[in-house]
Amino acid sequence: MNDLSKGYFHLPDYLDKYIPHILKEANRADLPAKTKQMKDFKEMYKNPFFVILFTYTEVLPIGLVVALVSALVLKRKNKPELAG
């Protein structure tokens, strides 16, 4: 479950569950840096602008690729046959 917008409105305690899970998976050497990163993330997450930004950075690249592939497929399909 990596969709931040889902957690913002529907699961208000999302970060309270997500952060301990991430910290549990971290290496001991990385734990202080990861703890600071999660604290900063929690502060950013309070601002709806950043939640929207995170959501678009997840979805937008995939949407662009799908749109471009679809456009290429449809463009090839609609080419008229040349009579020789």
C-alpha positions in Angstrom: 0.0 0.0 0.0 2.0 2.9 -1.3 -0.7 5.3 -2.3 -0.4 8.4 -0.2 -3.7 10.0 -1.2 -5.6 6.9 0.1 -4.0 7.3 3.5 -4.5 11.0 3.7 -8.3 11.0 3.8 -9.4 7.4 4.3 -6.8 6.2 6.8 -5.9 9.1 9.1 -3.6 6.8 11.1 -1.8 5.6 8.0 1.6 7.1 8.9 1.3 5.8 12.5 1.3 2.3 11.0 3.5 2.9 8.0 6.5 4.5 9.8 7.0 1.7 12.4 6.9 -0.9 9.6 9.5 1.0 7.6 11.7 1.4 10.7 11.4 -2.2 11.6 12.7 -3.2 8.1 15.6 -0.7 8.2 19.2 -1.8 9.0 20.6 -0.8 12.4 23.2 1.3 10.8 20.6 3.1 8.7 18.1 3.5 11.6 19.0 7.1 12.7 18.9 8.4 9.2 15.7 6.6 8.3 14.1 7.8 11.6 14.9 11.4 10.6 13.7 10.8 7.0 10.4 9.4 8.3 10.0 12.4 10.7 10.5 14.8 7.8 8.1 12.8 5.7 5.5 13.0 8.4 5.9 16.8 8.5 5.6 17.1 4.7 2.5 14.8 4.8 0.6 17.3 6.8 0.5 19.6 3.8 -2.1 18.5 1.2 0.1 19.9 -1.6 2.8 17.4 -1.0 0.3 14.5 -0.8 -1.0 15.6 -4.3 2.6 15.9 -5.5 3.5 12.4 -4.3 0.4 10.9 -5.8 1.0 12.5 -9.2 4.7 11.4 -9.2 3.5 7.8 -8.8 0.7 7.9 -11.4 1.8 10.4 -14.0 4.8 8.5 -15.6 2.7 5.3 -16.0 -0.1 7.3 -17.5 2.2 9.0 -20.0 3.7 5.7 -21.1 0.2 4.1 -21.6 -1.0 7.2 -23.5 2.0 7.2 -25.8 1.9 3.5 -26.5 -1.9 3.7 -27.2 -1.3 6.7 -29.5 1.4 4.7 -31.5 -0.9 1.7 -31.8 -3.9 3.7 -32.9 -1.7 5.7 -35.4 -0.5 2.5 -37.0 -4.0 1.1 -37.2 -5.4 4.1 -39.1 -2.7 4.4 -41.8 -4.3 3.8 -45.2 -3.0 1.0 -47.4 -1.0 2.2 -50.4 -2.0 0.5 -53.6 1.0 -0.4 -55.7 
